[in-house]
Amino acid sequence: VGVLAGGLAHDFNNILAGLFGNIELAKMQLTPEHAAYPYIETANKALTRASSLTKQLLTFAEGGDPIFETLDIKQVIRDSVEFTLSGSNVRIALSLPDDLLRVKADKGQLSQVITNLVMNADQAMPDGGELTIKARNVGAINKLVAPHLSGDFVELCSASIRMRSQRQSG
């Protein structure tokens, strides 16, 4: 399975490279005020996410470890939610404090977790609603709970509110 995933990820990555190049060339032909420019930007973000997924597949195929980096979790949350809820009738309410700590994580894996949770919430509210995502800084955690972890942490939680659809009678 790992060899197959690696081969597919490698081929897919080659296709993405061609798409990235063409999008960048198209972007150079447009001014930011052009009506098509936001669509080019959205396509570029989608390709970046696809590239991240490809890297995850390659990591899995090679049996490699996650690639940890220091991240602005607020930006990862915003990007993941915006991409996932694009075209959805679910509204988002973010509660992300300005002083939220940066986190050490694999960006692709973190983004994938957030995306999956948001997709689940979106599918649970077919008539629309509001998804609230909150994050907060948490001090050192109890050593009895997680003896191998140390330092400060960020807690991420969400809640969905279903909205009833208003039906007209008559």
GISUL-V60188 format. One record per residue. N is the residue number from 1. SS is DSSP state (~ for helix, > for strand, _ for the rest). BURIAL is I if it has 9 or more other C-alpha atoms within 8 Angstrom, else O. D_FIRST is the distance of its C-alpha to the first C-alpha in whole Angstrom. Layout:
N;SS;BURIAL;D_FIRST
N;SS;BURIAL;D_FIRST
This chain:
1;_;O;0
2;~;I;4
3;~;O;6
4;~;O;5
5;~;I;6
6;~;I;8
7;~;O;10
8;~;O;11
9;~;I;12
10;~;I;14
11;~;O;15
12;~;I;16
13;~;I;18
14;~;O;20
15;~;O;21
16;~;I;22
17;~;O;24
18;~;O;26
19;~;I;27
20;~;I;28
21;~;O;30
22;~;O;32
23;~;I;32
24;~;O;34
25;~;O;36
26;~;I;37
27;~;I;38
28;~;O;40
29;~;O;42
30;_;I;43
31;_;O;45
32;_;O;44
33;_;O;46
34;_;O;45
35;_;O;44
36;_;O;40
37;~;I;40
38;~;O;38
39;~;O;36
40;~;I;35
41;~;O;34
42;~;O;32
43;~;I;30
44;~;I;29
45;~;I;28
46;~;I;26
47;~;I;24
48;~;O;25
49;~;I;23
50;~;I;20
51;~;I;20
52;~;I;19
53;~;I;16
54;~;I;15
55;~;I;16
56;~;I;14
57;~;I;11
58;~;I;12
59;~;I;13
60;~;I;10
61;~;I;8
62;~;O;11
63;_;O;11
64;_;O;15
65;_;O;17
66;_;O;19
67;_;O;21
68;>;O;24
69;>;I;27
70;>;O;31
71;>;I;31
72;_;I;33
73;~;I;32
74;~;O;34
75;~;O;33
76;~;I;29
77;~;I;31
78;~;O;33
79;~;O;30
80;~;I;28
81;~;I;30
82;~;O;32
83;~;I;29
84;~;I;28
85;_;I;31
86;_;O;32
87;_;O;34
88;_;O;34
89;_;O;37
90;>;I;36
91;>;I;38
92;>;I;37
93;>;O;39
94;>;O;38
95;>;O;40
96;>;I;39
97;_;O;42
98;_;O;43
99;_;O;43
100;_;I;39
101;_;I;37
102;_;O;35
103;>;I;31
104;>;O;29
105;>;I;25
106;>;I;22
107;~;I;24
108;~;I;20
109;~;I;19
110;~;I;23
111;~;I;23
112;~;I;20
113;~;O;22
114;~;I;25
115;~;I;24
116;~;O;23
117;~;O;26
118;~;I;28
119;~;I;26
120;~;O;27
121;~;I;30
122;~;I;31
123;~;O;30
124;~;O;32
125;_;I;35
126;_;O;35
127;_;I;39
128;_;I;38
129;>;I;39
130;>;I;39
131;>;I;36
132;>;I;37
133;>;I;35
134;>;I;37
135;>;I;36
136;>;I;39
137;>;I;39
138;>;I;39
139;_;O;40
140;_;O;39
141;_;I;37
142;_;O;38
143;_;I;37
144;_;O;37
145;_;O;35
146;_;O;32
147;_;O;34
148;_;O;31
149;_;O;32
150;_;O;35
151;_;O;37
152;_;I;37
153;>;I;35
154;>;I;34
155;>;O;34
156;>;O;33
157;>;O;34
158;>;O;34
159;>;O;36
160;>;I;36
161;>;O;40
162;>;I;40
163;_;I;42
164;_;O;44
165;_;O;45
166;_;O;48
167;_;O;49
168;_;O;53
169;_;O;55
170;_;O;58
